[in-house]
Amino acid sequence: MDYFYVGYGNPTGLQDVSTTVSYKKDKFSAKLVHHAFLAAADVYDDTDKMDSSLGMELDFTLGYKLAKDITFSAGYSQMFASETMEVIKGGDKGEHNSWTWIMFTIKPKLFSHTVNK
């Protein structure tokens, strides 16, 4: 989701602890990634020290190879923010925050150079 890339200017830093489970068979692939986001420095709400957890994200991706040079992929990500995330970025941690995407990847081989001996 790149939730922290754009507009994440807080000086706390970011730790991303992730775990991946993947499966691939023939033309089909699936992947599930769990991210635990943590502030790398202390976060305070006025004078109260907050928990370092910013929340977690689940990313689910499916892929299918349609042809030699063509792959179809689709994915879904959902962020589950914490109270500490509210302090840093604002907003409401209870709001639904997800992202869905589809993609066709075409990688044709346009030029080939062979050397004859």
N, C-alpha and C positions, 0 to 999 in steps of 0.2 A: 504494500500500500504506500510505502514511502511517507508515512505519517510524520516522520521526524525530519525529513530532508528539507521540505519547504516550510519556512516560517518557524523552525525550531531554533531559536536564537538564545535559549536559556543557557547560562553558563554552567549548568550542572553536569553536562556531558551525558553520554548514553551508553549503557551496556545492553547488549542484545544476546541473551542466552537462548539458543535455539536447538531443537531436536527435530530430525527429519526421519520419516518412514516413507520408503518408496517401493514401488512394485513395477516390474516391466516384464511383459510376455509378448513375444512376436511383435505386432504393430501397436500394441496398447501399452500405455504407461499411466501411472497414478502416483501422486506424491502428496503427503500431508506434512506440513511444517508448523510446529508450535514455537512461538517466540515469547519469551518473558523479557519485558523491557524494564530496566532498572535505571534510576538516576545514579550517575557515577559520583555525585557529591551530595551533601545534605541539602534538603529542600525544607524551607520554613514557610508556614502560613502565619504571618505576623511573627510571633515568637514561638509558636508551636512547631516542633520538629515533626515532619511528615514521614510516613513509611517510604522506603526507597523504591517500591514497586510503582511503575507508571501504568502497568496493565499488561495484557497479553493479547496476542493476535494468533489466529488460526488461518493458514493458507492451504487451500485444497486445489490441486491442479490435475487435469486429465489431458492425455495426449494420444493421438492416433496418427500413424503414418499412412497417408492416403496413397502415395506413390513414392517412387525413388527420391524425388526432390521436393515433395510437398508433405507438410505436416499440419495437422489441425490441433490446436490446443485451446483449452478453456479453463477458467479458474474462478475461485470465489475466496475472498478474504473477509474476515470479520475481526474488528478491534473491540476489546473489552477494557475500557479505560478504568483507572482508579481515581480516588480522591486526590492523590498527588498530581495526577495528570491535569485535573481541573485547576489546581493551583498554578501549574506551569503554563498551560495553554488556554485556560478558560473553558467555556462550554459546560456541558452537562454530561457526566459520565454515563448517565442512564439512557442517553439517546442512542438509537441504532446507528452503527457506523460500519458499513460494509462496502465492498467493491467487487464487481463481477466483470469478467472480460472474456473475449474470444479472439483468437488469432490464427491466421493462416500464414505459415512460413514457407516461402518458395526459395529454394537455393539451387538454381540451375547451374550446371557446369558450362560456362560460356566458351572458355578457351582451354585447350589442352596442349601441352608441349611434351612431345615424346622424342627421345634421343635414340637413334638407330646406331647400333655398333657393328 
